[in-house]
Amino acid sequence: MRPVGEERRRAIAEEVNRLLAAGFIIEIKHPKWLANPVLVLKKNKTWRMCIDYTSLNRACPKDPFVLPRIDQIIDAVAGSESLCFLDAYSGYNQIKMAKEDQEKTAFIMPLGAYCYTAMTFGLRNAGATYQRCMNSCLESQIGRNVHVYIDDVVVKSTRQDDLVADLAETFANLRRYHIKLNPLKCTFGVPSGQLLGYVVSKRGIEPNPEKTAAVMRTKQPTCLVDVQKLAGRVAALSRFIPRLGDKATPLYRLLKKSDSFEWTDEAQKALEELQNALRNAPVLAAPLPQEAMLLYVAASNRAISAVMVVERFSVCSPLNSAALDSPPPPLSLPPPNSPLQNNVASSLNHLRDTRLERTHAASGAATTTAARAHGPTSARHRVQADFNFDDSDDSKFDESKEAFILDAGRRAGGVGGTVG
């Protein structure tokens, strides 16, 4: 067993006693598999006991069960009038382990060895197994008034009057599968809440304040690791940063230099621009069925960016944006597989994959024509046929258009988001 301090030893003993009392673990002798406990400090400064199943997971075949897309769940939940966030009591532990596999989950403690009689987190296929269970339990509701991402369950009501009926249906399905909830961690009938790293409400989608604050508090990085952390934090908020490819290029360049590190004035300016963009981040809202969407494309000598918007009540609001840190080709028409064509095609394919049966319109500062996308035709062919590219003037991007779109989004509880 790995050595642990006295504080961690007490935390381990308390957790083992709790698991024994709940019947989630039992003592075992002479196990063929054995793992070590690992303690992780939680936000409330208490310890969470995990088991290091690295060796077991290496020998376990991967369950190919596909998890839902987070962006689809966020878009589907945003705009609901009332939300309920449910938390299962020790959710993973409510699924029983097969008796022949219990011994494989054995772990060593100061007072002996124990194994799980219920599924625990840390196992390779625990997430997929739990998702499959919840999909079966709430099959009749998922996509209509419930969305599930592993152990995150949200009940949405488009009207306040539907809240009680939606909850009653959900509770009936959970009771049928004997799934117990933790009332201390459940929230009912709220207008907004945190979900999968975002804040969702009737207004739309907003960045997680904790993630935004982490970037805002960032001081001048002193090493490559600091820049890597910053890049990761920015990537998590990319949906709310217009023209991220342009703004973050100086930071990305630093990541490519492994021999020496030097924080430049250009990088400092980029950091300040990113912080300012997050300080004025728009509120994004989910698109409506059959709603026309506009794709604006902007190209500079450093990156190609795209933003998807919708127009409601004569107000344009951002929907989805993408960035490609690659300069555009000096051609009047993008050849097959050019960076511009690939980027626009990727954006259109993303729309087609996540928002089927909707009409998409495309126009932009880097184009001279607007392309309207219809039917199942290849997005790449549509881009080739309908987009003309002219990079003779690198300042063609209309900053006032960007400001107008973002300002309108903030005023109207904007519509949209970013992709990358």
C-alpha positions as CSV (number, residue, x, y, z in Angstrom):
1,M,0.0,0.0,0.0
2,R,1.2,3.5,-0.8
3,P,2.1,5.6,2.3
4,V,-0.4,8.2,3.3
5,G,-0.5,10.9,6.0
6,E,-2.6,10.8,9.1
7,E,-5.2,13.1,7.8
8,R,-5.7,11.1,4.7
9,R,-5.7,7.8,6.7
10,R,-8.6,9.1,8.8
11,A,-10.5,10.1,5.6
12,I,-9.9,6.6,4.1
13,A,-11.2,5.0,7.3
14,E,-14.3,7.1,7.4
15,E,-15.1,6.4,3.7
16,V,-14.5,2.6,4.2
17,N,-16.9,2.6,7.2
18,R,-19.5,4.4,5.1
19,L,-19.2,2.1,2.2
20,L,-19.4,-1.0,4.5
21,A,-22.5,0.3,6.2
22,A,-24.1,1.0,2.8
23,G,-23.3,-2.5,1.6
24,F,-21.3,-1.1,-1.4
25,I,-18.1,-3.0,-0.4
26,I,-17.2,-6.2,1.5
27,E,-14.0,-7.5,3.0
28,I,-12.1,-10.0,0.8
29,K,-9.1,-12.3,1.3
30,H,-6.4,-13.4,-1.2
31,P,-7.7,-11.4,-4.2
32,K,-6.0,-11.9,-7.5
33,W,-6.4,-8.2,-8.4
34,L,-5.4,-5.4,-6.0
35,A,-5.4,-1.6,-6.4
36,N,-4.4,1.3,-4.3
37,P,-6.6,4.1,-3.0
38,V,-6.0,7.7,-4.2
39,L,-7.4,10.7,-2.3
40,V,-8.5,13.8,-4.2
41,L,-9.2,17.1,-2.5
42,K,-12.7,18.4,-3.3
43,K,-13.9,22.0,-3.6
44,N,-15.2,22.0,-0.1
45,K,-11.8,21.0,1.2
46,T,-12.8,17.4,2.1
47,W,-11.2,14.3,0.6
48,R,-12.7,12.1,-2.1
49,M,-11.4,8.5,-2.1
50,C,-10.8,7.1,-5.5
51,I,-9.3,3.7,-6.5
52,D,-6.4,3.6,-9.0
53,Y,-7.7,0.9,-11.5
54,T,-5.0,1.6,-14.1
55,S,-3.9,-2.1,-14.4
56,L,-7.4,-3.4,-14.4
57,N,-8.6,-0.9,-17.0
58,R,-5.7,-1.8,-19.2
59,A,-6.9,-5.4,-19.3
60,C,-10.6,-4.5,-19.6
61,P,-12.1,-4.3,-23.1
62,K,-13.6,-0.9,-24.0
63,D,-17.3,-0.5,-24.2
64,P,-18.0,1.4,-27.4
65,F,-21.3,2.9,-26.1
66,V,-21.5,6.5,-27.4
67,L,-22.2,9.3,-25.0
68,P,-24.5,12.2,-25.9
69,R,-23.0,15.4,-27.4
70,I,-22.7,18.1,-24.8
71,D,-23.3,20.9,-27.2
72,Q,-26.6,19.3,-28.3
73,I,-27.8,18.9,-24.7
74,I,-26.9,22.6,-23.9
75,D,-28.7,23.8,-27.1
76,A,-31.8,21.7,-26.3
77,V,-32.0,22.8,-22.7
78,A,-31.5,26.5,-23.2
79,G,-34.7,28.5,-23.6
80,S,-36.7,26.4,-21.2
81,E,-38.9,28.3,-18.8
82,S,-38.3,26.0,-15.8
83,L,-35.5,23.6,-15.0
84,C,-34.9,20.8,-12.5
85,F,-31.4,19.4,-11.8
86,L,-31.4,15.9,-10.4
87,D,-28.6,14.1,-8.6
88,A,-28.7,10.3,-7.8
89,Y,-27.4,9.2,-4.4
90,S,-24.1,7.6,-5.0
91,G,-25.3,7.1,-8.6
92,Y,-22.7,4.6,-9.8
93,N,-23.0,2.5,-6.6
94,Q,-26.7,1.9,-7.4
95,I,-25.6,-0.5,-10.2
96,K,-24.6,-3.9,-8.9
97,M,-21.4,-5.6,-9.9
98,A,-21.6,-9.1,-11.3
99,K,-20.4,-11.5,-8.6
100,E,-17.7,-13.0,-10.7
101,D,-16.2,-9.6,-11.3
102,Q,-16.4,-8.2,-7.7
103,E,-13.0,-9.7,-6.9
104,K,-11.4,-7.7,-9.7
105,T,-12.3,-4.4,-7.9
106,A,-10.3,-5.3,-4.8
107,F,-8.3,-2.5,-3.2
108,I,-5.9,-2.5,-0.2
109,M,-6.4,-0.5,3.0
110,P,-4.5,-0.3,6.3
111,L,-6.9,-2.7,7.9
112,G,-7.3,-5.2,5.1
113,A,-8.5,-5.6,1.5
114,Y,-12.0,-4.9,0.2
115,C,-13.9,-5.2,-3.0
116,Y,-16.9,-3.5,-4.5
117,T,-20.3,-5.2,-4.7
118,A,-21.6,-2.2,-6.7
119,M,-20.1,-0.3,-9.6
120,T,-17.7,2.4,-8.7
121,F,-16.2,5.3,-10.6
122,G,-12.7,4.8,-11.9
123,L,-13.6,1.6,-13.8
124,R,-13.1,1.9,-17.6
125,N,-16.7,1.4,-18.6
126,A,-18.4,2.8,-15.6
127,G,-19.6,6.0,-17.5
128,A,-20.9,4.1,-20.5
129,T,-22.7,1.6,-18.2
130,Y,-24.4,4.3,-16.2
131,Q,-25.4,6.2,-19.4
132,R,-26.9,3.0,-20.8
133,C,-28.9,2.5,-17.6
134,M,-30.2,6.1,-17.6
135,N,-31.1,5.9,-21.3
136,S,-33.2,2.8,-20.6
137,C,-34.8,4.3,-17.5
138,L,-35.8,7.6,-19.2
139,E,-36.1,6.4,-22.8
140,S,-39.6,7.8,-23.2
141,Q,-38.5,11.2,-22.0
142,I,-35.0,11.8,-23.4
143,G,-35.1,14.6,-26.0
144,R,-38.6,15.7,-25.0
145,N,-38.5,16.9,-21.4
146,V,-35.3,15.2,-20.1
147,H,-31.7,15.2,-21.0
148,V,-29.0,13.0,-19.5
149,Y,-25.2,13.1,-19.6
150,I,-24.0,10.2,-17.4
151,D,-24.9,11.3,-13.9
152,D,-26.2,14.8,-14.9
153,V,-29.9,14.7,-15.3
154,V,-32.0,17.8,-16.2
155,V,-35.7,18.0,-16.5
156,K,-36.9,20.9,-18.7
157,S,-40.3,22.5,-18.9
158,T,-41.1,24.8,-21.8
159,R,-44.0,26.2,-19.7
160,Q,-44.2,26.6,-15.9
161,D,-47.5,24.8,-15.9
162,D,-45.9,21.6,-17.2
163,L,-43.3,21.4,-14.4
164,V,-45.3,19.2,-12.0
165,A,-46.4,16.8,-14.8
166,D,-42.8,16.5,-16.1
167,L,-41.4,15.8,-12.7
168,A,-44.1,13.2,-12.0
169,E,-43.3,11.4,-15.2
170,T,-39.6,11.5,-14.3
171,F,-40.1,10.2,-10.8
172,A,-42.3,7.4,-12.0
173,N,-39.6,6.2,-14.4
174,L,-36.8,6.5,-11.8
175,R,-38.9,4.6,-9.3
176,R,-39.5,1.8,-11.8
177,Y,-35.7,1.3,-12.0
178,H,-35.2,1.8,-8.2
179,I,-32.9,4.8,-8.7
180,K,-32.6,6.9,-5.5
181,L,-32.1,10.6,-5.6
182,N,-30.1,12.8,-3.2
183,P,-32.5,15.6,-2.1
184,L,-29.7,17.7,-0.8
185,K,-28.2,18.0,-4.2
186,C,-31.4,18.3,-6.3
187,T,-32.8,21.6,-7.5
188,F,-36.4,22.0,-8.6
189,G,-38.2,24.6,-10.7
190,V,-35.4,27.1,-11.1
191,P,-35.1,29.5,-14.1
192,S,-31.3,28.8,-14.6
193,G,-28.5,26.6,-13.4
194,Q,-25.1,25.2,-14.2
195,L,-25.1,22.3,-16.6
196,L,-22.0,20.5,-18.1
197,G,-19.8,23.6,-17.8
198,Y,-22.3,26.2,-18.9
199,V,-25.0,28.3,-17.3
200,V,-28.4,27.6,-19.1
201,S,-31.6,29.6,-18.7
202,K,-34.6,30.9,-20.6
203,R,-32.4,33.7,-21.8
204,G,-29.9,31.3,-23.4
205,I,-26.4,30.0,-22.7
206,E,-23.8,31.8,-20.7
207,P,-20.2,30.9,-19.7
208,N,-19.5,29.3,-16.4
209,P,-18.5,32.2,-14.0
210,E,-15.8,30.0,-12.4
211,K,-14.2,29.3,-15.8
212,T,-14.4,32.9,-16.8
213,A,-12.9,34.0,-13.5
214,A,-10.0,31.6,-13.9
215,V,-9.0,33.4,-17.2
216,M,-9.6,36.8,-15.8
217,R,-7.3,36.1,-12.8
218,T,-4.5,34.9,-15.0
219,K,-1.3,36.9,-14.5
220,Q,1.7,36.9,-16.8
221,P,2.8,33.3,-17.5
222,T,6.3,32.5,-16.5
223,C,6.7,29.1,-18.2
224,L,5.3,26.9,-21.0
225,V,3.1,25.0,-18.5
226,D,1.4,28.3,-17.6
227,V,0.6,29.0,-21.2
228,Q,-0.7,25.4,-21.7
229,K,-3.1,25.9,-18.7
230,L,-4.2,29.2,-20.2
231,A,-4.8,27.7,-23.6
232,G,-6.9,25.0,-22.0
233,R,-9.0,27.5,-20.1
234,V,-9.6,29.6,-23.2
235,A,-10.5,26.5,-25.3
236,A,-13.2,25.7,-22.7
237,L,-14.7,29.2,-23.3
238,S,-14.1,29.3,-27.1
239,R,-17.9,29.4,-27.7
240,F,-18.0,32.9,-26.3
241,I,-14.9,34.4,-27.9
242,P,-15.3,35.9,-31.4
243,R,-12.4,35.5,-33.8
244,L,-10.5,33.3,-31.3
245,G,-8.1,32.2,-33.9
246,D,-6.9,35.7,-34.5
247,K,-6.8,36.8,-30.9
248,A,-5.0,33.7,-29.5
249,T,-2.4,33.2,-32.3
250,P,0.5,34.7,-30.2
251,L,-0.3,32.2,-27.4
252,Y,-0.4,29.3,-29.8
253,R,3.0,30.3,-31.2
254,L,4.5,30.1,-27.7
255,L,3.2,26.5,-27.4
256,K,5.3,25.5,-30.4
257,K,8.6,26.8,-28.8
258,S,9.8,24.0,-26.5
259,D,13.5,25.1,-26.3
260,S,13.0,28.5,-24.6
261,F,10.2,30.5,-23.2
262,E,9.8,34.3,-23.5
263,W,6.5,36.1,-22.8
264,T,6.3,38.8,-25.5
265,D,4.4,42.1,-25.6
266,E,2.3,40.5,-28.4
267,A,1.3,37.6,-26.1
268,Q,0.4,40.1,-23.3
269,K,-1.8,42.0,-25.7
270,A,-3.5,38.8,-26.8
271,L,-4.2,37.8,-23.2
272,E,-5.7,41.2,-22.5
273,E,-7.9,40.9,-25.6
274,L,-9.1,37.5,-24.5
275,Q,-9.9,38.8,-21.1
276,N,-11.8,41.8,-22.5
277,A,-13.7,39.4,-24.9
278,L,-14.8,37.3,-21.9
279,R,-15.7,40.5,-19.9
280,N,-18.2,41.3,-22.7
281,A,-19.2,37.7,-23.5
282,P,-22.6,37.5,-25.3
283,V,-25.5,35.5,-24.1
284,L,-26.2,32.7,-26.6
285,A,-29.5,31.1,-27.1
286,A,-30.6,27.9,-28.9
287,P,-31.8,28.0,-32.5
288,L,-35.5,27.2,-33.2
289,P,-36.7,24.5,-35.6
290,Q,-36.8,25.5,-39.2
291,E,-35.0,28.7,-38.5
292,A,-32.8,30.2,-41.1
293,M,-29.1,30.7,-40.0
294,L,-26.4,32.9,-41.5
295,L,-22.8,32.0,-41.6
296,Y,-20.4,34.9,-41.6
297,V,-16.8,34.2,-42.6
298,A,-13.8,36.4,-41.9
299,A,-10.2,35.9,-43.0
300,S,-7.0,37.6,-42.0
301,N,-3.4,36.8,-42.7
302,R,-3.3,34.7,-39.4
303,A,-6.6,32.9,-39.2
304,I,-10.0,32.1,-40.8
305,S,-13.0,32.6,-38.5
306,A,-16.7,31.9,-39.0
307,V,-19.8,32.8,-36.9
308,M,-23.3,31.5,-37.3
309,V,-26.1,33.9,-36.5
310,V,-29.9,34.1,-36.7
311,E,-32.0,37.2,-37.1
312,R,-35.0,37.7,-34.8
313,F,-37.0,40.9,-34.6
314,S,-34.5,42.6,-36.8
315,V,-31.7,41.8,-34.4
316,C,-28.8,39.6,-35.3
317,S,-27.4,37.3,-32.6
318,P,-24.4,35.0,-32.7
319,L,-25.1,31.3,-32.9
320,N,-21.9,29.2,-33.5
321,S,-18.4,30.2,-34.4
322,A,-15.3,28.4,-35.5
323,A,-11.6,29.4,-36.0
324,L,-8.8,28.0,-38.1
325,D,-5.3,29.3,-37.4
326,S,-4.2,29.0,-40.9
327,P,-3.8,31.9,-43.5
328,P,-6.1,31.9,-46.5
329,P,-4.8,31.1,-49.9
330,P,-4.1,34.0,-52.3
331,L,-6.7,32.9,-54.8
332,S,-10.0,34.3,-56.1
333,L,-11.7,31.0,-55.7
334,P,-10.8,28.4,-53.0
335,P,-9.5,25.2,-54.6
336,P,-10.7,21.8,-53.3
337,N,-9.6,21.1,-49.7
338,S,-8.3,24.7,-49.1
339,P,-8.3,26.0,-45.5
340,L,-11.2,28.4,-46.2
341,Q,-13.3,25.8,-47.9
342,N,-12.6,23.1,-45.3
343,N,-13.4,25.5,-42.5
344,V,-16.7,26.7,-44.0
345,A,-17.7,23.1,-44.9
346,S,-16.9,22.0,-41.4
347,S,-19.2,24.7,-40.0
348,L,-22.0,23.7,-42.4
349,N,-21.6,20.0,-41.6
350,H,-21.7,20.8,-37.9
351,L,-25.0,22.6,-38.5
352,R,-26.4,19.8,-40.6
353,D,-25.4,17.2,-38.0
354,T,-26.8,19.0,-34.9
355,R,-29.7,20.9,-36.4
356,L,-31.3,18.8,-39.0
357,E,-34.2,20.0,-41.2
358,R,-33.3,23.6,-40.9
359,T,-32.4,26.1,-43.6
360,H,-28.9,27.6,-43.5
361,A,-27.8,30.8,-45.2
362,A,-24.1,31.8,-45.5
363,S,-22.5,35.1,-46.2
364,G,-19.5,36.9,-44.9
365,A,-16.8,39.5,-45.0
366,A,-14.5,37.1,-46.7
367,T,-17.0,36.3,-49.4
368,T,-18.6,38.1,-52.3
369,T,-21.7,36.0,-52.5
370,A,-24.2,34.4,-50.1
371,A,-24.7,30.7,-50.3
372,R,-27.9,29.2,-49.1
373,A,-27.6,25.5,-48.2
374,H,-30.5,23.2,-49.0
375,G,-31.0,19.4,-48.8
376,P,-28.4,16.7,-48.3
377,T,-25.9,18.0,-50.8
378,S,-22.3,17.9,-49.8
379,A,-21.4,21.0,-47.8
380,R,-17.9,20.9,-49.4
381,H,-19.5,21.1,-52.9
382,R,-21.8,24.0,-51.8
383,V,-18.8,26.0,-50.5
384,Q,-16.9,25.3,-53.8
385,A,-19.9,26.5,-55.9
386,D,-21.1,29.4,-53.9
387,F,-18.2,31.1,-52.2
388,N,-15.8,33.5,-53.8
389,F,-12.7,34.5,-51.9
390,D,-10.7,37.7,-52.2
391,D,-7.9,38.4,-49.8
392,S,-6.6,41.5,-51.6
393,D,-7.5,43.6,-48.5
394,D,-6.7,42.1,-45.2
395,S,-8.9,44.6,-43.4
396,K,-12.1,43.6,-45.0
397,F,-13.5,42.1,-41.8
398,D,-16.3,44.4,-40.7
399,E,-15.5,45.1,-37.0
400,S,-18.7,47.1,-36.7
401,K,-20.6,44.0,-37.8
402,E,-18.9,41.9,-35.1
403,A,-19.6,44.6,-32.5
404,F,-23.3,44.8,-33.7
405,I,-23.8,41.1,-33.5
406,L,-22.3,40.7,-30.1
407,D,-24.0,43.8,-28.7
408,A,-27.4,42.6,-30.1
409,G,-26.7,39.2,-28.5
410,R,-26.2,40.7,-25.1
411,R,-29.2,42.9,-25.4
412,A,-31.6,40.3,-26.7
413,G,-30.3,37.3,-24.8
414,G,-28.4,36.4,-27.9
415,V,-28.8,33.4,-30.0
416,G,-25.9,31.2,-30.6
417,G,-22.5,29.8,-29.7
418,T,-19.1,28.9,-31.0
419,V,-17.5,25.8,-32.3
420,G,-13.8,25.8,-31.4
